[in-house]
Amino acid sequence: MRSDRSGQIVVIFLSIRTGADDAGYGAAAAAMESLAAAQPGYRGIESTRGTDGLGITLSFWADEASALQWRDHPEHKAIRDAGRDRWYQRYEVIVCAAQRSYAWEKG
Amino acid sequence: MRSDRSGQIVVIFLSIRTGADDAGYGAAAAAMESLAAAQPGYRGIESTRGTDGLGITLSFWADEASALQWRDHPEHKAIRDAGRDRWYQRYEVIVCAAQRSYAWEKG
């Protein structure tokens, strides 16, 4: 977690899994995190999935251009197709502009 | 999950719990969700926490004014103080403006 996100683009991905092909899903998710981290303008990923099946992944980008480049990356597109075929029951994507942020840690 | 978030304010809350006082935390979290849902401009909450301890909560607001009103709500402030005292090891808040969103569901 970091403290200064102002001006970044945040792509929020909410998803409910089908429960099918856990191994394939896990491998693809790890591969996508590595690939994203290698893209220009990448500023981080935070991801979690609860026991109720709701997953929330945040990816952070320096600007709109780098977020769009990632959306249009061929490998990312291919894995999204696989996701619709196999892994996801439903999902929602929300693209946001971060206006301000702050962090707190126990002293 | 919904599909049209454009123009909404999204408050992203990332947190790591201390592990202390699970019961108190659970009760407070449920009370805050109910209280938030009763505020003007409330547009929804999505929340999840993974087994690694990272929690992500998104609250959606009609506009900046309603998001600020919720931030400044006295009960919300009191519970944040309790959170720093007891429940959180660290957290990050990111306030964003949603630019576009879309949803997909398996047919």
Backbone of each chain as ProteinMPNN parsed JSONL, in Angstrom:
{"seq_chain_A": "MRSDRSGQIVVIFLSIRTGADDAGYGAAAAAMESLAAAQPGYRGIESTRGTDGLGITLSFWADEASALQWRDHPEHKAIRDAGRDRWYQRYEVIVCAAQRSYAWEKG", "coords_chain_A": {"N_chain_A": [[0.849, -1.199, 0.0], [0.465, 2.257, -0.707], [0.913, 5.815, -0.39], [0.493, 8.03, -2.114], [-1.602, 8.574, -4.553], [-2.798, 10.377, -6.157], [-3.946, 11.641, -9.227], [-3.391, 9.337, -10.589], [-4.657, 6.688, -12.71], [-7.109, 4.427, -11.802], [-7.999, 1.16, -12.181], [-10.705, -0.685, -11.484], [-11.584, -3.932, -10.817], [-14.139, -6.037, -10.386], [-15.184, -9.273, -9.512], [-16.954, -12.382, -9.855], [-16.261, -15.671, -9.458], [-16.556, -18.698, -11.451], [-15.868, -21.022, -10.249], [-14.852, -23.079, -11.611], [-11.937, -24.763, -12.893], [-9.717, -24.01, -11.154], [-6.894, -24.164, -10.971], [-5.974, -23.382, -13.498], [-6.982, -20.825, -13.542], [-5.594, -19.62, -11.389], [-2.942, -19.71, -12.328], [-3.155, -18.116, -14.614], [-3.915, -15.673, -13.478], [-1.651, -15.01, -11.975], [0.217, -14.814, -14.035], [-0.832, -12.626, -15.435], [-0.528, -10.598, -13.549], [2.251, -10.38, -13.456], [2.785, -9.66, -16.1], [1.409, -7.225, -16.321], [2.892, -5.7, -14.526], [5.151, -5.232, -15.946], [4.539, -3.336, -17.793], [4.629, -0.086, -19.406], [4.058, 2.742, -17.357], [2.837, 1.4, -15.325], [1.709, 1.248, -11.957], [1.201, -0.345, -9.821], [-0.562, -3.101, -8.185], [-3.363, -4.248, -6.359], [-4.995, -6.88, -4.825], [-7.668, -8.991, -3.878], [-9.632, -11.722, -2.659], [-12.611, -12.768, -1.259], [-14.057, -15.2, 1.006], [-16.648, -15.491, 0.244], [-16.562, -15.415, -2.456], [-16.42, -13.06, -3.92], [-14.217, -11.12, -5.744], [-11.888, -8.458, -5.715], [-9.886, -6.479, -7.659], [-7.451, -4.029, -7.953], [-5.873, -2.062, -10.298], [-3.212, 0.155, -10.885], [-2.335, 3.044, -12.701], [-0.147, 5.257, -14.452], [-1.311, 7.137, -16.095], [-4.086, 7.845, -18.304], [-3.412, 6.946, -20.887], [-1.576, 4.846, -20.476], [-3.186, 3.068, -19.091], [-5.051, 2.422, -21.052], [-3.394, 1.247, -22.955], [-2.687, -1.066, -21.609], [-5.211, -2.297, -21.378], [-5.549, -2.884, -24.081], [-3.535, -4.632, -24.639], [-2.32, -7.459, -26.357], [-1.961, -10.051, -25.123], [-3.305, -9.682, -22.763], [-5.874, -9.244, -23.671], [-6.41, -11.767, -24.765], [-6.42, -13.352, -22.487], [-8.569, -12.313, -21.16], [-10.654, -13.151, -22.814], [-10.489, -15.901, -22.339], [-11.155, -15.844, -19.67], [-13.87, -15.103, -19.71], [-14.905, -17.31, -20.991], [-14.286, -19.4, -19.17], [-13.656, -18.782, -16.379], [-15.074, -16.771, -15.083], [-18.178, -15.877, -13.61], [-19.473, -13.482, -13.518], [-18.553, -10.059, -14.03], [-17.342, -6.731, -13.284], [-16.101, -3.705, -14.477], [-14.553, -0.76, -13.529], [-13.379, 2.305, -14.399], [-11.369, 4.754, -13.078], [-10.407, 8.059, -12.01], [-7.964, 8.951, -9.784], [-8.337, 11.171, -7.131], [-7.477, 12.048, -4.647], [-5.519, 10.78, -1.927], [-4.724, 8.944, 1.028], [-2.683, 7.506, 3.587], [-2.432, 5.425, 6.455], [-0.643, 4.17, 9.211], [-0.15, 2.0, 11.952], [1.549, 3.323, 14.706]], "CA_chain_A": [[0.0, 0.0, 0.0], [1.221, 3.498, -0.828], [0.093, 6.941, 0.049], [0.209, 9.102, -3.064], [-2.216, 8.05, -5.774], [-3.459, 11.482, -6.875], [-3.614, 11.756, -10.644], [-3.304, 8.028, -11.233], [-5.867, 6.006, -13.145], [-7.34, 3.193, -11.053], [-8.953, 0.262, -12.841], [-11.3, -1.573, -10.482], [-12.155, -5.131, -11.431], [-14.888, -6.872, -9.432], [-15.54, -10.505, -10.216], [-17.417, -13.598, -9.202], [-15.699, -16.824, -10.184], [-17.441, -19.845, -11.677], [-15.419, -22.157, -9.451], [-14.219, -24.055, -12.508], [-10.548, -24.622, -13.335], [-8.971, -23.192, -10.199], [-5.461, -24.152, -11.267], [-5.786, -22.551, -14.682], [-7.258, -19.448, -13.141], [-4.49, -19.138, -10.559], [-1.776, -19.502, -13.187], [-3.42, -16.961, -15.482], [-3.921, -14.461, -12.66], [-0.253, -14.7, -11.654], [0.868, -14.376, -15.282], [-1.311, -11.278, -15.757], [0.09, -9.63, -12.624], [3.637, -10.17, -13.902], [2.77, -8.937, -17.377], [0.995, -5.843, -16.03], [3.993, -5.016, -13.832], [6.2, -4.922, -16.921], [4.042, -2.355, -18.768], [4.91, 1.322, -19.105], [3.02, 3.449, -16.622], [2.315, 0.565, -14.22], [1.977, 1.826, -10.64], [0.88, -1.267, -8.738], [-1.789, -3.902, -8.175], [-3.812, -4.797, -5.075], [-6.015, -7.848, -5.2], [-8.106, -9.868, -2.806], [-10.892, -12.429, -2.916], [-13.162, -13.255, -0.006], [-14.594, -16.567, 1.023], [-17.953, -15.475, -0.444], [-16.336, -15.508, -3.899], [-16.216, -11.759, -4.559], [-12.836, -10.659, -5.874], [-11.668, -7.072, -6.137], [-8.516, -6.184, -8.052], [-7.204, -2.645, -8.349], [-4.581, -1.806, -10.934], [-2.922, 1.59, -10.856], [-1.618, 3.447, -13.908], [0.33, 6.64, -14.396], [-2.223, 8.008, -16.841], [-5.095, 7.196, -19.138], [-2.781, 6.28, -22.036], [-0.996, 3.556, -20.079], [-4.301, 2.175, -18.756], [-5.627, 1.948, -22.316], [-2.422, 0.317, -23.548], [-2.824, -2.339, -20.918], [-6.486, -2.873, -21.825], [-5.434, -3.356, -25.461], [-2.405, -5.55, -24.791], [-2.852, -8.697, -26.948], [-2.037, -11.177, -24.167], [-4.348, -9.346, -21.798], [-7.151, -9.497, -24.355], [-6.596, -13.216, -24.893], [-6.758, -13.925, -21.182], [-9.95, -11.886, -20.863], [-11.55, -14.085, -23.519], [-10.473, -17.16, -21.576], [-11.889, -15.57, -18.43], [-15.317, -15.158, -19.977], [-15.223, -18.708, -21.307], [-14.034, -20.42, -18.145], [-13.413, -18.499, -14.966], [-15.943, -15.776, -14.444], [-19.635, -15.874, -13.705], [-19.757, -12.106, -13.93], [-17.571, -9.085, -13.57], [-17.6, -5.316, -13.521], [-14.879, -2.909, -14.578], [-14.793, 0.668, -13.314], [-12.148, 3.069, -14.617], [-11.495, 5.95, -12.231], [-9.277, 8.972, -11.827], [-7.743, 9.185, -8.352], [-8.306, 12.602, -6.834], [-6.63, 12.248, -3.461], [-5.358, 9.531, -1.201], [-3.846, 9.025, 2.184], [-2.408, 6.214, 4.207], [-2.19, 5.462, 7.901], [-0.07, 2.933, 9.74], [-0.045, 2.023, 13.409], [2.893, 3.789, 15.072]], "C_chain_A": [[0.883, 1.247, 0.0], [0.324, 4.663, -0.494], [-0.282, 7.924, -1.051], [-0.306, 8.563, -4.41], [-2.849, 9.153, -6.612], [-2.988, 11.544, -8.323], [-3.493, 10.424, -11.356], [-4.675, 7.575, -11.736], [-5.952, 4.684, -12.382], [-8.376, 2.371, -11.813], [-9.417, -0.752, -11.798], [-11.95, -2.735, -11.209], [-12.815, -5.95, -10.322], [-15.306, -8.133, -10.161], [-16.085, -11.564, -9.277], [-16.953, -14.759, -10.068], [-16.778, -17.889, -10.417], [-17.13, -20.984, -10.719], [-14.751, -23.222, -10.301], [-12.74, -23.733, -12.693], [-9.731, -23.697, -12.442], [-7.491, -23.062, -10.555], [-5.167, -23.244, -12.459], [-5.992, -21.081, -14.362], [-6.094, -18.863, -12.348], [-3.249, -18.824, -11.379], [-1.965, -18.261, -14.055], [-3.364, -15.662, -14.692], [-2.488, -14.042, -12.322], [0.482, -14.184, -12.887], [0.456, -12.946, -15.634], [-0.706, -10.244, -14.825], [1.535, -9.332, -13.036], [3.687, -9.339, -15.173], [2.404, -7.467, -17.15], [2.163, -5.053, -15.44], [5.11, -4.6, -14.776], [5.773, -3.837, -17.914], [4.453, -0.937, -18.384], [3.733, 1.956, -18.352], [2.401, 2.639, -15.502], [2.691, 1.166, -12.869], [1.515, 0.92, -9.507], [-0.431, -2.004, -8.923], [-2.087, -4.275, -6.731], [-4.981, -5.706, -5.392], [-6.389, -8.714, -4.015], [-9.408, -10.545, -3.214], [-11.373, -13.047, -1.613], [-13.725, -14.646, -0.132], [-15.985, -16.63, 0.379], [-17.809, -15.47, -1.963], [-16.159, -14.186, -4.611], [-14.738, -11.406, -4.559], [-12.807, -9.201, -6.29], [-10.186, -6.905, -6.437], [-8.445, -4.731, -8.489], [-5.885, -2.616, -9.098], [-4.44, -0.305, -11.123], [-2.004, 1.938, -12.023], [-1.284, 4.924, -13.837], [-0.654, 7.593, -15.052], [-3.162, 7.151, -17.684], [-4.458, 6.391, -20.279], [-2.227, 4.915, -21.635], [-2.093, 2.573, -19.672], [-4.92, 1.594, -20.033], [-4.692, 0.971, -23.016], [-2.516, -1.052, -22.904], [-4.134, -3.038, -21.312], [-6.331, -3.523, -23.2], [-4.251, -4.297, -25.691], [-2.929, -6.903, -25.288], [-2.961, -9.864, -25.963], [-3.127, -10.95, -23.125], [-5.732, -9.596, -22.409], [-7.441, -10.995, -24.434], [-7.032, -13.833, -23.566], [-8.157, -13.472, -20.748], [-10.966, -12.789, -21.564], [-11.638, -15.41, -22.773], [-11.273, -17.006, -20.286], [-13.394, -15.656, -18.621], [-15.756, -16.588, -20.289], [-15.272, -19.582, -20.062], [-14.184, -19.976, -16.709], [-14.438, -17.615, -14.287], [-17.418, -16.042, -14.683], [-20.112, -14.479, -14.134], [-18.647, -11.199, -13.432], [-18.0, -7.675, -13.92], [-16.245, -4.61, -13.541], [-15.263, -1.442, -14.404], [-13.449, 1.384, -13.457], [-12.331, 4.424, -13.944], [-10.232, 6.803, -12.299], [-9.142, 9.255, -10.331], [-7.583, 10.673, -8.096], [-7.428, 12.922, -5.644], [-6.541, 10.912, -2.742], [-4.521, 9.784, 0.032], [-3.741, 7.656, 2.832], [-2.133, 6.429, 5.682], [-1.607, 4.112, 8.318], [0.125, 3.078, 11.237], [1.384, 2.342, 13.806], [3.612, 2.85, 16.001]], "O_chain_A": [[1.932, 1.27, 0.644], [-0.887, 4.506, -0.335], [-1.302, 8.601, -0.926], [0.471, 8.156, -5.274], [-3.386, 8.874, -7.684], [-1.791, 11.505, -8.605], [-3.49, 10.373, -12.586], [-5.712, 8.025, -11.248], [-4.987, 3.922, -12.327], [-9.492, 2.832, -12.057], [-8.636, -1.561, -11.298], [-12.767, -2.54, -12.11], [-12.142, -6.484, -9.44], [-15.74, -8.068, -11.312], [-15.738, -11.637, -8.098], [-17.229, -14.807, -11.266], [-17.767, -17.968, -9.688], [-17.993, -21.806, -10.408], [-14.151, -24.16, -9.775], [-12.341, -22.569, -12.653], [-9.131, -22.729, -12.91], [-6.911, -21.982, -10.451], [-4.233, -22.442, -12.43], [-5.27, -20.212, -14.851], [-5.66, -17.74, -12.609], [-2.586, -17.81, -11.162], [-1.047, -17.456, -14.21], [-2.831, -14.662, -15.172], [-2.154, -12.858, -12.378], [1.268, -13.24, -12.804], [1.283, -12.148, -16.075], [-0.4, -9.131, -15.253], [1.986, -8.188, -12.975], [4.513, -8.436, -15.313], [3.024, -6.574, -17.726], [2.395, -3.898, -15.799], [5.916, -3.727, -14.453], [6.557, -3.457, -18.783], [4.608, -0.619, -17.205], [2.569, 1.725, -18.682], [1.525, 3.137, -14.795], [3.841, 1.547, -12.652], [1.441, 1.356, -8.358], [-1.292, -1.597, -9.703], [-1.174, -4.583, -5.964], [-5.869, -5.329, -6.156], [-5.526, -9.122, -3.237], [-10.182, -10.01, -4.008], [-10.628, -13.764, -0.945], [-13.853, -15.194, -1.226], [-16.446, -17.71, 0.01], [-18.806, -15.517, -2.682], [-15.788, -14.167, -5.785], [-14.088, -11.394, -3.514], [-13.607, -8.765, -7.118], [-9.336, -7.155, -5.583], [-9.261, -4.261, -9.282], [-4.875, -3.099, -8.585], [-5.389, 0.4, -11.465], [-1.033, 1.235, -12.303], [-2.014, 5.727, -13.256], [-0.809, 8.732, -14.61], [-3.042, 5.928, -17.761], [-4.909, 5.291, -20.597], [-2.389, 3.938, -22.367], [-1.949, 1.369, -19.884], [-5.269, 0.415, -20.079], [-5.139, -0.015, -23.601], [-2.432, -2.075, -23.583], [-4.144, -4.245, -21.551], [-6.907, -4.58, -23.46], [-4.0, -4.71, -26.823], [-3.876, -7.443, -24.715], [-3.957, -10.588, -25.974], [-3.781, -11.887, -22.668], [-6.638, -10.095, -21.742], [-8.567, -11.436, -24.201], [-7.891, -14.713, -23.525], [-8.846, -14.201, -20.035], [-11.997, -13.146, -20.994], [-12.721, -15.969, -22.598], [-11.977, -17.925, -19.865], [-14.104, -16.218, -17.787], [-16.842, -17.015, -19.898], [-16.176, -20.403, -19.905], [-14.768, -20.693, -15.895], [-14.647, -17.695, -13.077], [-17.846, -16.38, -15.787], [-21.001, -14.32, -14.97], [-17.901, -11.549, -12.518], [-18.896, -7.456, -14.736], [-15.368, -4.89, -12.724], [-16.184, -0.949, -15.055], [-12.503, 1.099, -12.723], [-13.299, 5.141, -14.197], [-9.144, 6.316, -12.606], [-10.077, 9.736, -9.691], [-6.795, 11.35, -8.758], [-6.724, 13.931, -5.626], [-7.38, 10.031, -2.928], [-3.715, 10.714, 0.079], [-4.588, 6.783, 2.648], [-1.661, 7.488, 6.096], [-2.028, 3.059, 7.837], [0.512, 4.137, 11.729], [2.325, 1.719, 13.314], [4.749, 3.116, 16.39]]}, "seq_chain_B": "MRSDRSGQIVVIFLSIRTGADDAGYGAAAAAMESLAAAQPGYRGIESTRGTDGLGITLSFWADEASALQWRDHPEHKAIRDAGRDRWYQRYEVIVCAAQRSYAWEKG", "coords_chain_B": {"N_chain_B": [[-23.397, -6.094, -8.052], [-23.188, -3.488, -10.464], [-23.759, -1.729, -13.559], [-23.476, 0.957, -14.394], [-21.48, 3.355, -13.518], [-20.396, 5.755, -14.095], [-19.386, 9.039, -13.408], [-19.874, 8.812, -10.724], [-18.54, 9.073, -7.367], [-15.957, 7.162, -6.1], [-14.937, 5.657, -3.215], [-12.144, 4.144, -2.176], [-11.107, 1.789, 0.101], [-8.468, 0.337, 1.528], [-7.27, -2.169, 3.659], [-5.381, -3.581, 6.38], [-5.934, -5.814, 8.877], [-5.531, -5.889, 12.475], [-6.097, -8.209, 13.733], [-7.072, -8.323, 16.227], [-9.936, -8.373, 18.394], [-12.158, -9.458, 16.811], [-14.954, -9.821, 16.902], [-15.976, -7.34, 17.724], [-15.064, -5.795, 15.619], [-16.458, -6.933, 13.425], [-19.114, -6.334, 14.102], [-19.019, -3.544, 14.076], [-18.344, -3.049, 11.42], [-20.593, -4.0, 10.074], [-22.517, -2.273, 11.132], [-21.585, 0.151, 10.114], [-21.932, -0.241, 7.378], [-24.719, -0.318, 7.199], [-25.348, 2.237, 8.14], [-24.076, 3.863, 6.25], [-25.583, 3.206, 4.003], [-27.895, 4.538, 4.483], [-27.408, 7.154, 3.974], [-27.678, 10.324, 2.222], [-27.194, 10.277, -1.279], [-25.868, 7.905, -1.375], [-24.647, 5.108, -3.185], [-24.025, 2.469, -3.115], [-22.107, -0.37, -1.836], [-19.225, -2.4, -1.996], [-17.433, -5.104, -0.752], [-14.646, -6.954, 0.375], [-12.53, -9.442, 1.871], [-9.491, -11.055, 1.861], [-7.863, -14.246, 2.533], [-5.291, -13.657, 3.164], [-5.457, -11.395, 4.632], [-5.732, -8.86, 3.541], [-8.079, -6.363, 3.036], [-10.502, -4.969, 0.882], [-12.634, -2.328, 0.424], [-15.165, -0.794, -1.365], [-16.891, 2.186, -1.608], [-19.655, 3.807, -3.031], [-20.696, 6.895, -4.331], [-23.011, 9.509, -5.092], [-21.979, 11.975, -5.724], [-19.284, 14.319, -5.114], [-19.984, 15.898, -2.903], [-21.724, 14.283, -1.355], [-20.008, 12.197, -0.733], [-18.15, 13.522, 0.876], [-19.798, 14.352, 2.953], [-20.368, 11.888, 4.106], [-17.804, 11.129, 4.93], [-17.487, 13.005, 6.936], [-19.44, 12.4, 8.752], [-20.568, 12.126, 12.074], [-20.805, 9.621, 13.505], [-19.415, 7.956, 11.823], [-16.89, 9.077, 11.926], [-16.276, 8.55, 14.604], [-16.153, 5.788, 14.601], [-14.013, 5.395, 12.941], [-11.943, 6.337, 14.53], [-11.998, 4.37, 16.517], [-11.249, 2.252, 14.911], [-8.575, 2.842, 14.284], [-7.482, 2.665, 16.815], [-7.965, -0.051, 17.525], [-8.55, -2.032, 15.42], [-7.186, -1.877, 12.981], [-4.105, -2.432, 11.352], [-2.879, -1.113, 9.296], [-3.982, 1.229, 6.81], [-5.307, 2.454, 3.681], [-6.698, 5.107, 1.9], [-8.353, 5.948, -1.019], [-9.672, 8.356, -3.009], [-11.757, 8.572, -5.73], [-12.837, 9.557, -9.037], [-15.261, 8.127, -10.981], [-14.925, 7.227, -14.322], [-15.767, 5.669, -16.454], [-17.609, 2.622, -16.912], [-18.272, -0.877, -17.094], [-20.182, -3.902, -17.326], [-20.275, -7.446, -17.226], [-21.953, -10.497, -17.732], [-22.276, -13.992, -17.491], [-23.966, -15.574, -20.077]], "CA_chain_B": [[-22.599, -5.359, -9.059], [-23.987, -2.719, -11.408], [-22.981, -1.41, -14.747], [-23.273, 2.357, -14.747], [-20.867, 4.079, -12.402], [-19.803, 7.002, -14.607], [-19.751, 10.248, -12.688], [-19.913, 8.588, -9.281], [-17.305, 9.1, -6.592], [-15.661, 5.863, -5.516], [-13.964, 5.726, -2.132], [-11.491, 2.838, -2.033], [-10.511, 1.635, 1.431], [-7.658, -0.882, 1.647], [-6.882, -2.277, 5.061], [-4.845, -4.785, 6.995], [-6.446, -5.892, 10.247], [-4.614, -6.313, 13.524], [-6.479, -9.544, 14.2], [-7.691, -8.189, 17.553], [-11.337, -7.992, 18.56], [-12.911, -9.812, 15.608], [-16.394, -9.634, 17.086], [-16.225, -5.9, 17.704], [-14.836, -5.335, 14.25], [-17.562, -7.388, 12.577], [-20.313, -5.568, 14.446], [-18.832, -2.164, 13.63], [-18.375, -3.032, 9.953], [-21.995, -4.149, 9.66], [-23.215, -1.034, 11.493], [-21.178, 1.207, 9.176], [-22.574, -0.472, 6.069], [-26.118, 0.113, 7.314], [-25.395, 3.693, 8.276], [-23.725, 4.431, 4.938], [-26.689, 2.978, 3.071], [-28.979, 5.463, 4.815], [-26.986, 8.535, 3.711], [-28.02, 10.87, 0.903], [-26.162, 10.11, -2.299], [-25.279, 6.554, -1.325], [-24.89, 4.35, -4.405], [-23.637, 1.063, -2.993], [-20.839, -0.784, -1.222], [-18.719, -3.748, -2.295], [-16.379, -5.295, 0.23], [-14.143, -8.321, 0.464], [-11.252, -9.582, 2.566], [-8.877, -12.335, 1.523], [-7.276, -15.011, 3.629], [-4.006, -13.032, 3.504], [-5.713, -10.272, 5.528], [-6.003, -7.599, 2.84], [-9.472, -6.059, 2.76], [-10.786, -3.845, -0.008], [-14.032, -1.902, 0.432], [-15.491, 0.308, -2.271], [-18.211, 2.79, -1.418], [-20.01, 4.591, -4.215], [-21.459, 8.094, -3.955], [-23.554, 10.231, -6.247], [-21.13, 13.123, -6.041], [-18.271, 14.677, -4.127], [-20.619, 16.436, -1.688], [-22.231, 13.193, -0.519], [-18.844, 11.468, -0.221], [-17.585, 14.325, 1.968], [-20.743, 14.271, 4.078], [-20.163, 10.596, 4.749], [-16.517, 11.221, 5.632], [-17.618, 13.876, 8.109], [-20.538, 11.939, 9.615], [-19.993, 11.934, 13.418], [-20.65, 8.199, 13.875], [-18.365, 7.405, 10.971], [-15.619, 9.55, 12.496], [-16.034, 7.842, 15.869], [-15.771, 4.409, 14.321], [-12.655, 5.435, 12.387], [-11.021, 6.428, 15.674], [-11.929, 3.03, 17.114], [-10.508, 1.42, 13.967], [-7.136, 3.079, 14.451], [-7.109, 2.151, 18.133], [-8.139, -1.477, 17.776], [-8.78, -3.038, 14.393], [-6.35, -1.791, 11.785], [-2.651, -2.293, 11.374], [-2.681, 0.035, 8.389], [-4.987, 1.364, 5.772], [-5.116, 3.465, 2.642], [-7.957, 5.593, 1.329], [-8.168, 6.596, -2.321], [-10.94, 8.915, -3.489], [-11.666, 8.561, -7.194], [-14.007, 9.87, -9.861], [-15.456, 7.078, -11.992], [-15.006, 7.812, -15.667], [-16.596, 4.774, -17.266], [-17.702, 1.305, -16.307], [-19.112, -1.824, -17.809], [-20.381, -5.15, -16.612], [-20.493, -8.623, -18.074], [-22.456, -11.662, -17.0], [-22.35, -15.177, -18.338], [-25.335, -15.671, -20.641]], "C_chain_B": [[-23.532, -4.689, -10.056], [-23.129, -2.285, -12.563], [-22.677, 0.075, -14.941], [-22.761, 3.167, -13.559], [-20.3, 5.427, -12.836], [-20.31, 8.199, -13.82], [-19.839, 10.065, -11.184], [-18.528, 8.796, -8.658], [-17.138, 7.729, -5.944], [-14.608, 6.058, -4.431], [-13.432, 4.315, -1.909], [-10.812, 2.806, -0.667], [-9.796, 0.291, 1.467], [-7.198, -0.986, 3.081], [-6.266, -3.633, 5.388], [-5.282, -4.764, 8.453], [-5.339, -6.271, 11.231], [-4.854, -7.761, 13.917], [-7.144, -9.502, 15.566], [-9.184, -7.926, 17.42], [-12.175, -8.231, 17.3], [-14.396, -9.502, 15.742], [-16.759, -8.151, 17.024], [-16.069, -5.326, 16.311], [-16.007, -5.696, 13.347], [-18.834, -6.59, 12.82], [-20.199, -4.139, 13.923], [-18.916, -2.069, 12.108], [-19.81, -3.12, 9.447], [-22.78, -2.871, 9.956], [-22.867, 0.086, 10.519], [-21.812, 1.011, 7.808], [-24.03, -0.025, 6.102], [-26.237, 1.627, 7.368], [-25.085, 4.369, 6.938], [-24.912, 4.35, 3.983], [-27.85, 3.934, 3.301], [-28.629, 6.917, 4.473], [-27.457, 9.014, 2.344], [-26.862, 10.669, -0.079], [-25.475, 8.763, -2.293], [-25.639, 5.77, -2.585], [-24.367, 2.91, -4.335], [-22.303, 0.848, -2.308], [-20.497, -2.167, -1.746], [-17.522, -3.949, -1.394], [-15.938, -6.75, 0.255], [-12.824, -8.323, 1.225], [-10.716, -10.973, 2.313], [-8.26, -13.008, 2.727], [-5.902, -14.455, 4.033], [-4.196, -11.785, 4.375], [-5.975, -8.944, 4.854], [-7.5, -7.463, 2.578], [-9.577, -4.883, 1.809], [-12.287, -3.566, 0.069], [-14.171, -0.716, -0.513], [-16.824, 0.881, -1.833], [-18.426, 3.793, -2.54], [-20.962, 5.707, -3.803], [-21.859, 8.868, -5.189], [-22.626, 11.358, -6.69], [-20.179, 13.386, -4.872], [-18.905, 15.134, -2.804], [-21.104, 15.305, -0.783], [-21.082, 12.351, 0.037], [-18.233, 12.212, 0.976], [-18.497, 14.308, 3.199], [-20.573, 12.97, 4.844], [-18.84, 10.577, 5.515], [-16.68, 11.972, 6.948], [-18.757, 13.469, 9.039], [-19.972, 11.595, 10.997], [-19.817, 10.456, 13.806], [-19.545, 7.526, 13.069], [-16.987, 7.823, 11.491], [-15.272, 8.773, 13.765], [-15.546, 6.419, 15.601], [-14.379, 4.363, 13.682], [-11.622, 5.536, 13.511], [-10.856, 5.066, 16.34], [-11.1, 2.102, 16.227], [-9.005, 1.592, 14.114], [-6.648, 2.534, 15.791], [-6.987, 0.626, 18.141], [-7.975, -2.403, 16.588], [-7.79, -3.035, 13.24], [-4.868, -1.689, 12.116], [-2.247, -1.14, 10.466], [-3.817, 0.089, 7.393], [-4.612, 2.475, 4.805], [-6.495, 3.839, 2.107], [-7.634, 6.3, 0.019], [-9.549, 7.062, -2.791], [-10.81, 9.146, -4.995], [-12.958, 9.059, -7.822], [-14.121, 8.803, -10.942], [-15.678, 7.713, -13.359], [-15.88, 6.981, -16.582], [-16.627, 3.427, -16.574], [-18.521, 0.397, -17.21], [-19.159, -3.126, -17.03], [-20.635, -6.259, -17.614], [-21.027, -9.735, -17.2], [-22.622, -12.807, -17.972], [-23.801, -15.378, -18.779], [-25.97, -17.032, -20.4]], "O_chain_B": [[-24.549, -5.262, -10.446], [-21.91, -2.456, -12.546], [-21.694, 0.409, -15.602], [-23.536, 3.602, -12.707], [-19.773, 6.165, -12.004], [-21.512, 8.349, -13.595], [-19.875, 11.046, -10.441], [-17.5, 8.706, -9.33], [-18.061, 7.206, -5.321], [-13.519, 6.565, -4.698], [-14.168, 3.413, -1.509], [-10.034, 3.699, -0.33], [-10.432, -0.762, 1.441], [-6.777, 0.011, 3.667], [-6.574, -4.659, 4.781], [-5.022, -3.8, 9.173], [-4.344, -6.893, 10.859], [-3.945, -8.455, 14.373], [-7.708, -10.495, 16.023], [-9.634, -7.325, 16.444], [-12.818, -7.314, 16.79], [-15.02, -8.987, 14.814], [-17.72, -7.761, 16.361], [-16.85, -4.477, 15.881], [-16.493, -4.855, 12.589], [-19.54, -6.216, 11.884], [-21.163, -3.587, 13.393], [-19.491, -1.123, 11.57], [-20.198, -2.413, 8.517], [-23.6, -2.434, 9.148], [-23.731, 0.876, 10.138], [-22.188, 1.982, 7.15], [-24.52, 0.576, 5.146], [-27.106, 2.222, 6.731], [-25.752, 5.328, 6.547], [-25.208, 5.297, 3.253], [-28.691, 4.121, 2.421], [-29.454, 7.812, 4.657], [-27.618, 8.217, 1.419], [-25.698, 10.872, 0.266], [-24.597, 8.505, -3.116], [-26.795, 5.765, -3.007], [-24.277, 2.221, -5.351], [-21.48, 1.758, -2.21], [-21.379, -3.008, -1.919], [-16.678, -3.06, -1.278], [-16.76, -7.662, 0.167], [-12.093, -7.333, 1.224], [-11.416, -11.962, 2.529], [-8.148, -12.418, 3.802], [-5.41, -14.752, 5.121], [-3.216, -11.181, 4.811], [-6.396, -7.992, 5.511], [-8.113, -8.341, 1.972], [-8.825, -3.915, 1.92], [-13.106, -4.448, -0.187], [-13.393, 0.237, -0.46], [-17.797, 0.139, -1.697], [-17.517, 4.521, -2.94], [-21.9, 5.497, -3.035], [-21.149, 8.885, -6.195], [-22.508, 11.653, -7.879], [-20.265, 12.769, -3.81], [-18.419, 14.796, -1.725], [-20.912, 15.363, 0.432], [-21.172, 11.845, 1.156], [-17.847, 11.592, 1.967], [-18.026, 14.256, 4.335], [-20.626, 12.948, 6.074], [-18.776, 10.06, 6.631], [-16.074, 11.608, 7.956], [-19.005, 14.153, 10.032], [-18.996, 10.849, 11.09], [-18.79, 10.085, 14.375], [-18.838, 6.647, 13.563], [-16.045, 7.031, 11.496], [-14.122, 8.388, 13.974], [-14.65, 5.914, 16.278], [-13.647, 3.391, 13.867], [-10.566, 4.907, 13.455], [-9.748, 4.654, 16.683], [-10.342, 1.27, 16.725], [-8.251, 0.62, 14.075], [-5.539, 2.007, 15.891], [-6.033, 0.075, 18.69], [-7.337, -3.449, 16.706], [-7.574, -4.062, 12.595], [-4.449, -0.968, 13.022], [-1.402, -0.313, 10.809], [-4.52, -0.897, 7.172], [-3.74, 3.303, 5.067], [-7.345, 2.975, 1.893], [-6.744, 7.149, -0.036], [-10.47, 6.26, -2.948], [-9.891, 9.816, -5.465], [-14.029, 8.992, -7.219], [-13.192, 8.599, -11.724], [-16.505, 8.61, -13.523], [-16.641, 7.516, -17.387], [-15.768, 3.127, -15.745], [-19.356, 0.857, -17.989], [-18.299, -3.41, -16.196], [-21.148, -6.026, -18.709], [-20.601, -9.896, -16.056], [-23.047, -12.627, -19.113], [-24.727, -15.355, -17.968], [-27.107, -17.265, -20.81]]}, "name": "protein", "num_of_chains": 2, "seq": "MRSDRSGQIVVIFLSIRTGADDAGYGAAAAAMESLAAAQPGYRGIESTRGTDGLGITLSFWADEASALQWRDHPEHKAIRDAGRDRWYQRYEVIVCAAQRSYAWEKGMRSDRSGQIVVIFLSIRTGADDAGYGAAAAAMESLAAAQPGYRGIESTRGTDGLGITLSFWADEASALQWRDHPEHKAIRDAGRDRWYQRYEVIVCAAQRSYAWEKG"}
